[in-house]
Amino acid sequence: MRKILLFLSLLCCCSEVIAKCDYSGSAGQANFNLSPKIATDPTIPVGTVLYTKKVGTGHYKTFECSKIMGDQYIITSTAPEVTGVTGIMGKPVYETGIDGIGFQFSDILSSKNGSIKPAIAESTIVPINDSNDDYKFMTVWLIKTKPVIDTSGTSTNPVFKFSAGNLNTNPRASDRLLITAYLKFKSISYKDTSCDISVSGPSQITLNKIEKNTLMSIARGGTTPSQKTITMNVSCPTGSIGNKLYYWFNPVTGTSPAGDGIIDNMLTGSEAASNVGIIFKKDNTPITFYDAEAYSFSKAKASQSFNFTADYYRMSDNSAEVTSGHVKAMLEVVVQEE
């Protein structure tokens, strides 16, 4: 009996070696047909988001693969990476074909509502064994890559392909393909200037000190005595008045798994607070990061403003896991004309 059991375990092991990824559904498409308004002001820093757009994908192919067997998550791009320029979350930017304008696509496996992550054209071990298409959206960001944009340039219509599988046991690329993203420009409206956004007061916001006991006594996500209101002023040139105006929130170092509107502490080491972050709210509701459609002015005026708040957020109900110290977060607010 002992030999039979040993033989069966070896047989299972061998069958695992030749296993391949299984798929459900058919490959999808995300079509970005853009007509952006792009500011050409040479003082706008390289790396700035010039425009963003979210589109629905519909259903796309999902997979069951194995990290242990080395199955790959493969993202390919027809466009080369822009040397020396990074965009959202410090990740690579790719050439559109227009000198001075690059782009990033969001990743389909690691993105969800309020936590969108840029895709990197590379091959890695699958980050998950079982995928789904619960989040049926993709986002593109146009990134400034040079001080001066070539307004006479034309796009190369770059394409990203997202695939998963084992190159040996899933040799056909069409089997591995999950979704293809296409970037095309219907038209581009170049403008010398655009609406400008600034903080009312210093750009570094300092929250008042809070005692650990006070923070622990308040429900997670509740308002503490240290909450601070931040006012953003938006001024628009004559040519932008009357246009719809969107603004969105970009957490520079990424989002927190703790929930919407939360950024983890950037600091580490003995002087950093543990399990304490910063929560941002608008109208007492946690902000949905990266959402370029949720917050807007229906008609831009020469000047307008909006408020949101920043406050401490504790990540744990266990007092022993929360320690005193410094907390730091970085948030970028972007304004965009439709």
C-alpha positions as CSV (number, residue, x, y, z in Angstrom):
1,M,0.0,0.0,0.0
2,R,2.8,2.4,0.8
3,K,4.4,1.8,-2.6
4,I,1.1,2.4,-4.4
5,L,0.6,5.7,-2.6
6,L,4.1,6.8,-3.5
7,F,3.5,5.9,-7.1
8,L,0.3,7.8,-7.3
9,S,1.9,11.0,-5.8
10,L,4.7,10.8,-8.4
11,L,2.1,10.4,-11.1
12,C,0.3,13.5,-10.0
13,C,3.5,15.4,-9.8
14,C,4.4,14.4,-13.4
15,S,0.9,15.4,-14.7
16,E,1.4,18.8,-13.1
17,V,4.5,19.4,-15.1
18,I,2.7,19.2,-18.4
19,A,-0.3,21.2,-17.2
20,K,-1.2,24.3,-19.2
21,C,-3.4,27.3,-18.6
22,D,-7.1,27.1,-19.1
23,Y,-9.2,29.9,-20.5
24,S,-12.7,31.2,-20.5
25,G,-14.3,33.6,-23.0
26,S,-12.7,35.2,-25.9
27,A,-10.1,37.9,-26.3
28,G,-11.4,41.5,-25.8
29,Q,-10.6,44.9,-27.1
30,A,-10.2,48.3,-25.6
31,N,-10.5,51.1,-28.2
32,F,-9.2,54.5,-27.3
33,N,-10.3,57.0,-30.0
34,L,-9.1,60.3,-28.6
35,S,-9.8,63.9,-29.4
36,P,-7.8,65.5,-26.6
37,K,-7.2,69.2,-25.9
38,I,-3.4,69.5,-25.2
39,A,-1.7,72.5,-23.7
40,T,1.6,73.2,-25.4
41,D,2.9,75.7,-22.7
42,P,6.7,74.8,-22.6
43,T,6.7,75.6,-18.8
44,I,4.6,72.5,-18.1
45,P,7.1,70.0,-16.6
46,V,8.1,66.8,-18.4
47,G,6.2,63.9,-16.8
48,T,3.0,65.9,-16.4
49,V,-0.3,64.2,-17.3
50,L,-1.7,66.1,-20.3
51,Y,-4.9,64.1,-20.7
52,T,-6.6,60.9,-19.5
53,K,-9.5,58.8,-20.7
54,K,-11.3,55.7,-19.3
55,V,-13.2,53.4,-21.7
56,G,-15.2,50.2,-21.2
57,T,-13.8,47.0,-22.4
58,G,-16.7,44.6,-22.2
59,H,-15.9,41.0,-21.4
60,Y,-12.4,39.7,-22.2
61,K,-10.7,36.3,-21.8
62,T,-9.9,35.1,-18.3
63,F,-7.4,32.3,-17.3
64,E,-6.5,29.7,-14.8
65,C,-2.7,29.4,-14.6
66,S,0.0,28.4,-12.1
67,K,2.6,30.6,-10.5
68,I,4.5,27.5,-9.4
69,M,4.8,26.2,-12.9
70,G,6.2,29.5,-14.1
71,D,3.2,30.6,-16.3
72,Q,3.8,34.0,-17.7
73,Y,1.8,37.3,-17.8
74,I,3.0,38.9,-21.0
75,I,2.4,42.5,-22.0
76,T,3.7,43.6,-25.4
77,S,3.8,47.1,-27.0
78,T,4.3,48.1,-30.6
79,A,5.7,51.4,-29.2
80,P,9.1,51.8,-27.7
81,E,9.6,53.1,-24.1
82,V,10.5,56.8,-23.7
83,T,14.0,57.0,-22.3
84,G,14.4,58.9,-19.1
85,V,10.7,59.8,-18.6
86,T,8.3,58.2,-16.1
87,G,4.6,58.8,-15.6
88,I,2.0,57.5,-13.2
89,M,3.5,55.8,-10.2
90,G,7.0,56.4,-11.7
91,K,6.3,53.7,-14.3
92,P,7.5,53.7,-17.9
93,V,6.0,55.9,-20.6
94,Y,5.7,54.8,-24.3
95,E,6.0,56.7,-27.5
96,T,2.8,57.8,-29.3
97,G,4.7,58.8,-32.4
98,I,4.1,62.5,-31.6
99,D,7.4,64.0,-30.3
100,G,6.7,65.3,-26.8
101,I,3.7,63.2,-26.1
102,G,3.9,59.7,-24.6
103,F,1.3,57.4,-23.1
104,Q,0.6,54.8,-20.4
105,F,-2.2,52.2,-20.4
106,S,-3.7,50.8,-17.1
107,D,-3.0,47.2,-16.3
108,I,-6.0,44.8,-16.6
109,L,-5.0,42.4,-13.8
110,S,-4.0,44.8,-11.0
111,S,-6.5,47.6,-11.6
112,K,-9.8,48.1,-10.0
113,N,-12.1,51.0,-9.2
114,G,-10.2,53.6,-7.2
115,S,-6.9,51.7,-7.6
116,I,-5.6,51.8,-11.1
117,K,-2.1,50.8,-11.9
118,P,-0.1,51.4,-15.1
119,A,0.9,48.5,-17.3
120,I,4.6,47.7,-18.1
121,A,5.5,46.0,-21.3
122,E,7.3,43.0,-20.0
123,S,6.9,39.3,-19.2
124,T,6.6,38.2,-15.6
125,I,5.2,35.3,-13.6
126,V,1.4,35.5,-13.5
127,P,0.5,37.6,-10.4
128,I,-2.6,35.5,-9.7
129,N,-3.6,32.0,-10.6
130,D,-7.2,32.8,-11.5
131,S,-8.2,36.0,-13.2
132,N,-11.6,37.6,-13.8
133,D,-13.1,40.5,-15.8
134,D,-15.0,42.1,-13.0
135,Y,-13.5,45.5,-13.7
136,K,-14.3,46.1,-17.3
137,F,-12.5,49.4,-17.9
138,M,-9.1,50.6,-19.0
139,T,-7.5,54.0,-18.7
140,V,-5.0,55.8,-20.9
141,W,-2.8,58.7,-19.7
142,L,-1.0,61.0,-22.1
143,I,2.3,62.2,-20.6
144,K,4.4,65.1,-21.6
145,T,7.9,63.8,-22.6
146,K,9.7,66.9,-23.9
147,P,9.5,70.6,-23.1
148,V,8.3,71.4,-26.6
149,I,5.6,69.3,-28.3
150,D,5.8,68.8,-32.1
151,T,2.3,69.9,-33.0
152,S,2.8,68.7,-36.6
153,G,3.6,65.1,-35.5
154,T,1.3,62.2,-36.2
155,S,0.6,59.1,-34.1
156,T,1.8,55.6,-34.9
157,N,-1.4,54.2,-33.4
158,P,0.3,52.1,-30.8
159,V,-1.1,48.8,-29.6
160,F,-0.7,46.9,-26.3
161,K,-1.5,43.2,-26.0
162,F,-2.1,41.5,-22.7
163,S,-1.6,37.7,-22.6
164,A,-1.1,34.9,-20.1
165,G,0.1,31.4,-20.5
166,N,3.1,29.0,-20.8
167,L,5.1,29.4,-24.0
168,N,5.7,25.6,-24.1
169,T,2.3,24.3,-23.2
170,N,0.3,27.2,-24.6
171,P,2.4,27.8,-27.8
172,R,-0.3,29.7,-29.8
173,A,-0.3,33.4,-29.1
174,S,-4.0,33.6,-30.0
175,D,-4.7,31.2,-27.2
176,R,-2.8,33.3,-24.6
177,L,-4.3,36.6,-25.7
178,L,-6.6,38.2,-23.2
179,I,-7.3,41.7,-24.5
180,T,-5.8,44.2,-27.0
181,A,-5.7,47.9,-26.4
182,Y,-5.6,50.3,-29.4
183,L,-4.7,54.0,-29.1
184,K,-5.8,56.3,-32.0
185,F,-6.2,60.0,-32.3
186,K,-9.2,61.3,-34.2
187,S,-8.0,64.8,-33.7
188,I,-5.9,66.9,-31.3
189,S,-6.6,70.5,-30.3
190,Y,-3.4,72.2,-29.3
191,K,-3.7,75.2,-27.0
192,D,-1.1,77.7,-25.8
193,T,-2.5,77.6,-22.3
194,S,-5.1,75.7,-20.4
195,C,-6.8,76.0,-17.0
196,D,-4.4,76.2,-14.1
197,I,-4.8,74.6,-10.7
198,S,-3.2,75.7,-7.5
199,V,-3.5,75.2,-3.7
200,S,-4.9,78.1,-1.7
201,G,-1.9,78.5,0.7
202,P,1.2,76.3,0.9
203,S,1.4,73.2,-1.2
204,Q,2.7,71.3,1.9
205,I,-0.2,70.6,4.2
206,T,0.7,69.9,7.8
207,L,-1.9,68.2,10.0
208,N,-1.9,69.0,13.7
209,K,-0.4,66.4,16.0
210,I,-2.7,63.7,17.3
211,E,-2.3,61.5,20.3
212,K,-2.3,57.8,19.6
213,N,-5.1,57.2,22.2
214,T,-7.3,59.8,20.5
215,L,-6.8,58.1,17.1
216,M,-7.6,54.7,18.5
217,S,-10.8,56.0,20.1
218,I,-12.2,57.2,16.8
219,A,-13.7,54.7,14.3
220,R,-11.5,53.9,11.4
221,G,-12.1,56.5,8.7
222,G,-13.9,58.8,11.1
223,T,-13.1,62.5,11.4
224,T,-10.3,63.3,13.9
225,P,-9.7,66.7,15.5
226,S,-6.7,67.0,13.1
227,Q,-8.7,66.9,9.9
228,K,-7.7,69.8,7.6
229,T,-9.7,71.3,4.7
230,I,-7.7,72.0,1.5
231,T,-8.9,74.5,-1.1
232,M,-7.9,74.2,-4.7
233,N,-8.3,77.2,-7.0
234,V,-8.8,76.7,-10.7
235,S,-8.3,79.6,-13.1
236,C,-9.1,79.4,-16.8
237,P,-8.1,81.5,-19.9
238,T,-10.8,83.0,-22.0
239,G,-10.7,80.2,-24.6
240,S,-11.6,77.6,-21.9
241,I,-14.5,79.4,-20.3
242,G,-17.8,77.5,-20.9
243,N,-16.1,74.1,-21.4
244,K,-16.7,71.2,-19.1
245,L,-13.8,70.8,-16.6
246,Y,-12.8,67.6,-14.9
247,Y,-10.4,67.2,-12.0
248,W,-9.0,64.0,-10.6
249,F,-6.7,62.8,-7.8
250,N,-3.5,61.0,-8.4
251,P,-1.8,59.4,-5.4
252,V,1.9,59.8,-6.3
253,T,3.1,56.7,-4.5
254,G,0.0,54.6,-5.2
255,T,-3.1,53.6,-3.3
256,S,-3.6,51.7,-0.1
257,P,-5.3,48.3,0.0
258,A,-7.1,49.7,3.1
259,G,-9.7,51.4,0.9
260,D,-10.8,54.4,-1.2
261,G,-9.1,57.7,-0.5
262,I,-6.3,56.3,1.6
263,I,-2.6,56.6,1.0
264,D,-0.1,54.6,3.0
265,N,2.7,56.3,5.0
266,M,5.6,57.0,2.7
267,L,8.0,57.1,5.6
268,T,9.8,54.1,7.1
269,G,12.2,53.6,9.9
270,S,12.2,54.3,13.6
271,E,10.7,57.8,13.4
272,A,7.8,56.7,11.1
273,A,4.3,55.9,12.5
274,S,3.3,52.3,11.8
275,N,-0.1,51.4,10.4
276,V,-1.1,55.0,10.0
277,G,-1.9,56.6,6.7
278,I,-3.7,59.6,5.3
279,I,-7.3,59.6,4.2
280,F,-8.6,62.2,1.7
281,K,-12.4,62.9,1.4
282,K,-14.6,65.1,-0.6
283,D,-18.1,66.0,0.8
284,N,-17.3,63.6,3.7
285,T,-16.9,60.7,1.3
286,P,-13.5,59.0,0.6
287,I,-12.1,60.2,-2.7
288,T,-12.0,57.7,-5.6
289,F,-8.5,58.0,-6.9
290,Y,-7.7,58.2,-10.7
291,D,-11.4,58.7,-11.6
292,A,-11.3,61.4,-14.3
293,E,-15.1,61.5,-14.6
294,A,-16.4,61.7,-11.0
295,Y,-15.5,65.3,-10.2
296,S,-16.2,68.2,-12.5
297,F,-17.5,71.7,-13.2
298,S,-20.2,71.6,-15.9
299,K,-19.0,75.0,-17.3
300,A,-15.7,76.5,-16.6
301,K,-15.5,80.1,-15.4
302,A,-12.5,82.4,-15.2
303,S,-12.0,81.2,-11.6
304,Q,-13.6,78.5,-9.4
305,S,-12.6,76.5,-6.5
306,F,-13.3,73.2,-4.7
307,N,-12.5,71.7,-1.3
308,F,-11.4,68.4,0.0
309,T,-10.0,67.2,3.4
310,A,-7.0,65.3,4.7
311,D,-6.9,63.4,7.9
312,Y,-5.2,60.6,9.7
313,Y,-6.3,57.0,9.1
314,R,-5.3,54.0,11.3
315,M,-4.9,50.7,9.5
316,S,-5.6,48.5,12.5
317,D,-7.9,48.2,15.5
318,N,-5.1,46.5,17.5
319,S,-3.4,49.2,19.5
320,A,-0.2,47.2,19.7
321,E,0.1,47.4,15.8
322,V,-0.2,51.2,15.7
323,T,2.8,53.2,16.7
324,S,3.5,56.9,17.1
325,G,5.7,58.8,14.6
326,H,5.7,60.9,11.5
327,V,3.3,60.3,8.6
328,K,3.7,61.5,5.0
329,A,1.7,61.2,1.8
330,M,1.8,62.8,-1.6
331,L,-1.3,63.6,-3.7
332,E,-1.4,65.2,-7.2
333,V,-4.6,67.0,-8.4
334,V,-5.0,67.2,-12.1
335,V,-7.4,69.4,-14.1
336,Q,-8.5,68.6,-17.6
337,E,-10.8,70.2,-20.2
338,E,-13.2,68.0,-22.0
